[in-house]
Amino acid sequence: MVARRPIALAAGIVLVLEAAGLVLLHIVLAKLLAGQRMSLDGLDPDLMVTATWVMGAVLGAYVGLCGVLLVLLGVRDRVPGRAVRILLISCAITHAVLGAVTVGLVGWAAFAYMMVVLGLIVASLLLYAPEGPEPAPPAERGGVAAA
């Protein structure tokens, strides 16, 4: 396939940039939380700030790893292994869920972006699908092939 390398590279680059944006967003959110000093239903404000920092780091590392794997997939042009496919499928599911949440909180433009990224990830997965074995011929019963 001619188009699978550019699609995988584009998806990888977009995910790496998105990971940087997610980390930056969580840094801003943590700074805003630290400046408020308000508690939410009795939660410790310092705990909320720490959780925001940790969530930004974890989510950024996860999306960044998926992006790097897609870039490597596009450069090497080989079918990914089972673990990489599972990680990319989970990234696609994450983008679908975040897209559904984004439409209500941010708007349709953010939803469209999330769906484009989802489409790039799914297209990469489909274009690099492992080829399965040949189907077995139908079993014969009494000299007549079963239909």
N, C-alpha and C positions, 0 to 999 in steps of 0.2 A: 504494500500500500504506500502510495506516495504521500498522502496527507497525514499519516499518523505521527511522523516525527515532528512536524511543525505544531500539531495540536498538543502533543505531549509537552513540547518545549514551552508553548504559550501558557498552558495550564500550570506548569511548574513555576514559570516566572511570575505569573499572576498570584499564585499561592505564596511565594516567598515575599512579594510586596505586601500581600494581605497580612502575612504574619507580622511584618514590621509595623503595619498600621494597627493591628490588634494590640501589640505590645504598647505602642504609643497611646492608644485609647485608654488602656488600663492604667498607664502611668498618670494620665490626666485625671481619670476617675479617682485614683488613690490620693492624688494631691487635693482634689475637691473634698473628698471624705475627710482627710486629715484637717482641713481648714474649718470644717463645720463643728466638730466636737459635739454632735448630737447622737443620741442612741436611738435605735430602731427597735421598739418593743423590748427594751432592756438589754440589747446586745451591746457589748463593749465596742466603742468606736475604734479603738486601736486594733481590735480583732477584725473589724470590717476592712480597715486599711490594709492589714496584712493579707487578708483573704483576697483582696483585689489585686495586690502585687503578685501573689502566688498564682491566681487564676490567669493573669496576663502572661506570666512566664510560661505556665503549662500550655495554655492555648496557643501562644506564639510558637513555642517549640514544636507542638503537634502539627500545626498548619505548615510551619517552616520545613519540618521533616518530610511531610507529604509533598511539598513543593520541590525539595531537593531530589526526592525519589522520582518525581515526574521528569525533572530535568535530566537526571541520569538515564531514565527510561528512554527519553527522546534522543539522547546522545548515543547510547549503546544500541538502540533499536533492537532490543531482544524482549521476549515475553517475560514479564515479571514472575517471581516466585509466588507461592501461596501466601506467605506472610505479607509481602508488599501489596498484593491484591486485596487482602483483608483490610489492611491499613487504609488503602485508597477507597475502598467501599465504605468504610466507617467515616472517612472524610467527606464522601459524597452525601452520606446520610446526615452528617452534621450540617452541611451546607443547606440541605433541604429543610431541615428543622429551623435553622437560623433564618432562612429565607421566609419561612412562614411567620416567624416572630417579627422579623424586620418589617414586613409590609404594614403591620399595625403600629409599630413604634416609630419607624423612621420614614417610610413612604414607599411609593412604587418604584422610584429610581433605584433605591437600595435593594429592593426585591428583585428588580431586573438584573442588577449586577450579580446578586447571589445565584440567580438562576443561570446566568451565563457561565459563571464559574462551575456550577453543578454540571452544566452541559459539557464543559471542557473535560472535567474529571471523568464523567460517564463515557464520553467519546473516546478518551484515552484508554479506559478499561475495555471497551468493546473492540477498539481497533487492535489492541494488544492481547486479545483473548487467546488462551492456549488452544491449540488445535487438538481435538479429541481423537480417539482411535476410530477407525472405520467401523460403521455399524455392521453387526454380524448378519449374514444372510438369513432369511426366514427358515425356520425349522421345517423339515420335511416330514410328513406323516404318510406312511404307506405309499411313497412314491409321488405323492401330490403335495405341492407346496401349500402351506397354510396361509390363508389370506388375512 
